[in-house]
Amino acid sequence: MEASEKEFNIIKEKLASTVDVLSFEVDIYYAFSLTFARLFIADTPNYKMNDGTIGATRSSWTYHTALALAQTSKMFNLHCKFESHGKRDAVIETADEEPEVLLFAEWEWDYEDIFGNGKELEKLKNSCRETRTAEAFLLVYCPSHKFADYITRIAEFWIKGFRRTKNPPSLFVHTIIFEQQKYVREFERLKTVVVNPTEVWVLNDIYFPNL
């Protein structure tokens, strides 16, 4: 029995008459995804626009996403490689002599453009099928009134693609939810949803700071 398991059993025994003691495991995939979300939001004041809203050009947010991924990887002593493994936007690997792929990552500004042959969702699905150690990371943008239907379509695609797979990979979907104001996207919050054929986790929102 490992030390951590022994400690858990001792704590559980000591507190059993007072409260339920449960084991809660946060693996590297969840920890990475949650840390990324916080880092992504952290420096958004750098993207303040003249009218006081948060926003920027498409290219600015592309670089911002890449930077947040690289920073998160560094915090976990992982390597972040861009445009590798069949030109995935990013690949997160262990720092071992023979690296193991942990995450394939894609991001897309045009939220409807992730569906279809050769698009982001299919790329992630194919990569995870080829590399069983990996899970998937997707960052997208979506108008608030479309989000529920949008995330349902994404979940249905992923669940169908891995329904018969033993130990299927999860898809960590980070969605920047916005309100469209004429030609400007007013960013409101970041919503993370974890999709697996066996379960779907909807995490709490992280709101963009008031400017």
VOPAGU-2260 file (C-alpha; in pm, 1 decimal, decimal comma):
REM VOPAGU-2260
SITE   aa  ch    i         X         Y         Z
SITE  MET   A    0       0,0       0,0       0,0
SITE  GLU   A    1     144,9     339,6     -96,7
SITE  ALA   A    2     206,3     604,1     168,3
SITE  SER   A    3     -62,0     834,5      28,2
SITE  GLU   A    4    -320,9     555,1      47,8
SITE  LYS   A    5    -219,5     475,2     405,6
SITE  GLU   A    6    -256,2     842,0     501,3
SITE  PHE   A    7    -597,4     859,7     338,8
SITE  ASN   A    8    -716,8     555,1     532,0
SITE  ILE   A    9    -590,5     698,0     862,0
SITE  ILE   A   10    -759,2    1033,1     799,9
SITE  LYS   A   11   -1080,4     859,6     698,2
SITE  GLU   A   12   -1077,9     643,1    1009,6
SITE  LYS   A   13   -1015,1     937,9    1241,2
SITE  LEU   A   14   -1291,1    1152,8    1090,3
SITE  ALA   A   15   -1540,8     881,3     996,8
SITE  SER   A   16   -1770,4     957,6    1289,7
SITE  THR   A   17   -1778,4    1327,8    1201,2
SITE  VAL   A   18   -1787,9    1359,7     824,5
SITE  ASP   A   19   -1757,7    1162,2     499,9
SITE  VAL   A   20   -1398,4    1155,5     376,5
SITE  LEU   A   21   -1363,5    1106,0       3,3
SITE  SER   A   22   -1065,0    1067,4    -226,2
SITE  PHE   A   23   -1046,0    1347,0    -482,4
SITE  GLU   A   24    -789,8    1308,5    -759,0
SITE  VAL   A   25    -690,3    1590,3    -992,2
SITE  ASP   A   26    -475,7    1441,2   -1267,0
SITE  ILE   A   27    -224,5    1626,3   -1482,8
SITE  TYR   A   28    -480,9    1685,5   -1759,1
SITE  TYR   A   29    -730,1    1859,3   -1528,2
SITE  ALA   A   30    -458,3    2051,4   -1346,2
SITE  PHE   A   31    -307,1    2172,6   -1672,8
SITE  SER   A   32    -643,4    2279,8   -1813,2
SITE  LEU   A   33    -749,8    2468,1   -1498,9
SITE  THR   A   34    -413,8    2644,2   -1474,1
SITE  PHE   A   35    -429,0    2744,0   -1840,1
SITE  ALA   A   36    -772,0    2901,4   -1790,1
SITE  ARG   A   37    -643,4    3119,3   -1505,9
SITE  LEU   A   38    -333,0    3224,2   -1695,6
SITE  PHE   A   39    -533,9    3298,6   -2008,0
SITE  ILE   A   40    -757,2    3538,7   -1816,3
SITE  ALA   A   41    -480,8    3690,1   -1603,5
SITE  ASP   A   42    -328,1    3934,5   -1853,6
SITE  THR   A   43    -638,1    4027,8   -2052,6
SITE  PRO   A   44    -613,2    4394,7   -1947,7
SITE  ASN   A   45    -338,3    4408,5   -2209,9
SITE  TYR   A   46    -616,8    4368,7   -2464,6
SITE  LYS   A   47    -824,2    4666,1   -2353,3
SITE  MET   A   48    -989,5    4845,6   -2643,4
SITE  ASN   A   49   -1064,1    5216,2   -2677,6
SITE  ASP   A   50   -1428,1    5174,5   -2574,2
SITE  GLY   A   51   -1332,3    4994,7   -2252,3
SITE  THR   A   52   -1421,1    4643,2   -2362,6
SITE  ILE   A   53   -1187,9    4346,1   -2382,3
SITE  GLY   A   54   -1099,1    4244,7   -2732,8
SITE  ALA   A   55    -833,0    4258,6   -2997,7
SITE  THR   A   56    -749,8    4137,4   -3341,7
SITE  ARG   A   57    -770,4    3768,9   -3424,4
SITE  SER   A   58    -392,2    3744,3   -3446,8
SITE  SER   A   59    -348,3    3896,2   -3099,5
SITE  TRP   A   60    -565,8    3627,9   -2941,8
SITE  THR   A   61    -391,8    3354,0   -3139,7
SITE  TYR   A   62     -58,7    3459,3   -2993,2
SITE  HIS   A   63    -216,0    3507,3   -2651,1
SITE  THR   A   64    -342,9    3148,3   -2653,0
SITE  ALA   A   65      -4,1    3014,4   -2758,2
SITE  LEU   A   66     170,1    3216,6   -2486,5
SITE  ALA   A   67     -68,4    3094,3   -2215,8
SITE  LEU   A   68     -12,9    2733,8   -2325,7
SITE  ALA   A   69     364,7    2778,8   -2321,6
SITE  GLN   A   70     352,7    2938,4   -1974,0
SITE  THR   A   71     131,8    2661,6   -1838,1
SITE  SER   A   72     361,8    2396,7   -1983,0
SITE  LYS   A   73     661,7    2557,4   -1816,3
SITE  MET   A   74     485,0    2556,9   -1478,8
SITE  PHE   A   75     432,6    2180,0   -1507,9
SITE  ASN   A   76     782,1    2111,1   -1646,8
SITE  LEU   A   77     632,5    2005,4   -1978,2
SITE  HIS   A   78     733,0    2087,3   -2334,2
SITE  CYS   A   79     501,1    2280,8   -2564,7
SITE  LYS   A   80     568,3    2233,9   -2935,6
SITE  PHE   A   81     383,5    2433,2   -3200,5
SITE  GLU   A   82     286,1    2310,7   -3546,6
SITE  SER   A   83     406,6    1954,4   -3487,7
SITE  HIS   A   84     258,9    1601,5   -3510,5
SITE  GLY   A   85      75,0    1669,7   -3834,3
SITE  LYS   A   86      62,0    2045,8   -3776,8
SITE  ARG   A   87    -147,9    2043,5   -3462,0
SITE  ASP   A   88    -156,5    2398,3   -3324,9
SITE  ALA   A   89      30,4    2274,7   -3018,6
SITE  VAL   A   90     144,0    1947,0   -2865,7
SITE  ILE   A   91     214,3    1919,2   -2492,3
SITE  GLU   A   92     474,9    1654,9   -2405,9
SITE  THR   A   93     662,5    1529,8   -2101,7
SITE  ALA   A   94    1020,9    1643,3   -2063,9
SITE  ASP   A   95    1152,5    1286,0   -2069,3
SITE  GLU   A   96    1432,2    1166,4   -2296,5
SITE  GLU   A   97    1160,2     980,4   -2486,5
SITE  PRO   A   98     870,6    1226,3   -2448,8
SITE  GLU   A   99     511,8    1115,2   -2404,2
SITE  VAL   A  100     235,7    1322,3   -2559,6
SITE  LEU   A  101     -17,6    1440,2   -2299,3
SITE  LEU   A  102    -231,3    1685,1   -2496,0
SITE  PHE   A  103    -303,0    1773,9   -2855,4
SITE  ALA   A  104    -424,9    2133,8   -2872,9
SITE  GLU   A  105    -619,9    2332,5   -3129,9
SITE  TRP   A  106    -781,1    2676,4   -3120,4
SITE  GLU   A  107   -1011,5    2856,3   -3362,6
SITE  TRP   A  108   -1148,9    3211,2   -3383,4
SITE  ASP   A  109   -1437,0    3122,7   -3619,9
SITE  TYR   A  110   -1643,3    2902,2   -3391,4
SITE  GLU   A  111   -1843,8    2728,5   -3667,4
SITE  ASP   A  112   -1526,7    2632,2   -3850,2
SITE  ILE   A  113   -1430,9    2349,1   -3612,3
SITE  PHE   A  114   -1681,0    2103,8   -3764,8
SITE  GLY   A  115   -1622,3    1903,2   -4081,6
SITE  ASN   A  116   -1351,9    1707,8   -4260,1
SITE  GLY   A  117   -1001,8    1823,6   -4178,4
SITE  LYS   A  118   -1124,8    2070,4   -3916,8
SITE  GLU   A  119   -1015,6    2107,3   -3554,4
SITE  LEU   A  120   -1242,6    1846,2   -3395,0
SITE  GLU   A  121   -1155,6    1582,0   -3650,5
SITE  LYS   A  122    -784,2    1661,6   -3619,3
SITE  LEU   A  123    -800,4    1616,1   -3242,3
SITE  LYS   A  124   -1000,8    1294,6   -3271,1
SITE  ASN   A  125    -757,2    1141,5   -3520,5
SITE  SER   A  126    -452,7    1244,4   -3317,2
SITE  CYS   A  127    -593,4    1093,4   -2997,3
SITE  ARG   A  128    -674,2     769,4   -3178,6
SITE  GLU   A  129    -315,4     744,9   -3297,9
SITE  THR   A  130    -160,7     837,6   -2960,9
SITE  ARG   A  131    -337,7     664,8   -2673,9
SITE  THR   A  132    -149,2     855,6   -2401,1
SITE  ALA   A  133    -295,9    1186,1   -2519,6
SITE  GLU   A  134    -610,1    1378,9   -2445,2
SITE  ALA   A  135    -741,1    1682,1   -2634,6
SITE  PHE   A  136    -755,5    2057,5   -2575,1
SITE  LEU   A  137    -974,6    2296,1   -2773,9
SITE  LEU   A  138   -1015,5    2672,3   -2731,8
SITE  VAL   A  139   -1300,6    2840,7   -2917,5
SITE  TYR   A  140   -1514,4    3156,1   -2910,6
SITE  CYS   A  141   -1893,7    3154,3   -2905,8
SITE  PRO   A  142   -2180,6    3406,8   -2870,0
SITE  SER   A  143   -2356,2    3362,6   -2535,2
SITE  HIS   A  144   -2696,3    3280,5   -2685,2
SITE  LYS   A  145   -2549,4    2997,0   -2892,9
SITE  PHE   A  146   -2328,6    2835,0   -2631,0
SITE  ALA   A  147   -2561,7    2561,3   -2499,5
SITE  ASP   A  148   -2633,3    2425,8   -2847,6
SITE  TYR   A  149   -2272,4    2473,5   -2952,6
SITE  ILE   A  150   -2118,5    2275,2   -2667,0
SITE  THR   A  151   -2380,9    2004,1   -2717,5
SITE  ARG   A  152   -2271,6    1961,7   -3080,8
SITE  ILE   A  153   -1908,6    1937,3   -2973,1
SITE  ALA   A  154   -1989,8    1683,3   -2701,2
SITE  GLU   A  155   -2200,6    1469,9   -2933,8
SITE  PHE   A  156   -1917,1    1460,0   -3189,2
SITE  TRP   A  157   -1659,9    1351,5   -2929,4
SITE  ILE   A  158   -1884,4    1096,8   -2759,3
SITE  LYS   A  159   -1978,4     937,2   -3091,0
SITE  GLY   A  160   -1614,1     925,1   -3200,9
SITE  PHE   A  161   -1497,5     732,1   -2893,6
SITE  ARG   A  162   -1810,1     552,3   -2773,8
SITE  ARG   A  163   -1658,5     208,4   -2834,1
SITE  THR   A  164   -1304,6     296,1   -2725,4
SITE  LYS   A  165   -1158,4     144,0   -2411,9
SITE  ASN   A  166   -1025,4     419,2   -2182,8
SITE  PRO   A  167   -1139,0     700,1   -2417,8
SITE  PRO   A  168    -961,6    1036,3   -2411,8
SITE  SER   A  169   -1125,8    1346,7   -2271,9
SITE  LEU   A  170   -1172,7    1669,0   -2463,7
SITE  PHE   A  171   -1110,6    1986,0   -2260,3
SITE  VAL   A  172   -1315,2    2259,4   -2427,0
SITE  HIS   A  173   -1235,3    2617,8   -2326,7
SITE  THR   A  174   -1493,2    2859,4   -2467,5
SITE  ILE   A  175   -1461,3    3237,0   -2463,9
SITE  ILE   A  176   -1822,8    3348,6   -2442,1
SITE  PHE   A  177   -1895,6    3691,1   -2585,5
SITE  GLU   A  178   -2167,4    3937,5   -2679,5
SITE  GLN   A  179   -2153,1    4067,6   -3034,5
SITE  GLN   A  180   -2164,3    4449,1   -3046,9
SITE  LYS   A  181   -2168,3    4547,6   -3413,8
SITE  TYR   A  182   -1822,3    4444,1   -3533,4
SITE  VAL   A  183   -1673,6    4396,2   -3185,8
SITE  ARG   A  184   -1678,6    4088,9   -2964,2
SITE  GLU   A  185   -1732,1    4189,7   -2601,7
SITE  PHE   A  186   -1570,3    3905,4   -2408,2
SITE  GLU   A  187   -1766,7    3805,6   -2100,2
SITE  ARG   A  188   -1634,7    3482,7   -1949,8
SITE  LEU   A  189   -1439,5    3163,1   -2004,5
SITE  LYS   A  190   -1631,6    2836,7   -1967,8
SITE  THR   A  191   -1453,5    2502,2   -1944,2
SITE  VAL   A  192   -1636,5    2178,3   -2023,2
SITE  VAL   A  193   -1467,4    1837,6   -2007,1
SITE  VAL   A  194   -1620,3    1585,3   -2247,2
SITE  ASN   A  195   -1570,8    1210,8   -2218,7
SITE  PRO   A  196   -1793,9     934,4   -2358,0
SITE  THR   A  197   -1860,7     824,1   -1999,0
SITE  GLU   A  198   -1925,3    1167,7   -1842,6
SITE  VAL   A  199   -1931,7    1541,2   -1903,8
SITE  TRP   A  200   -1804,9    1792,5   -1647,0
SITE  VAL   A  201   -1919,5    2155,4   -1662,4
SITE  LEU   A  202   -1679,6    2373,7   -1463,1
SITE  ASN   A  203   -1747,3    2710,7   -1307,1
SITE  ASP   A  204   -1711,8    3026,1   -1516,3
SITE  ILE   A  205   -1410,1    3254,8   -1498,6
SITE  TYR   A  206   -1510,1    3611,8   -1577,4
SITE  PHE   A  207   -1296,6    3863,6   -1759,1
SITE  PRO   A  208   -1196,1    4152,6   -1532,7
SITE  ASN   A  209   -1395,1    4474,9   -1534,6
SITE  LEU   A  210   -1198,0    4745,6   -1709,7
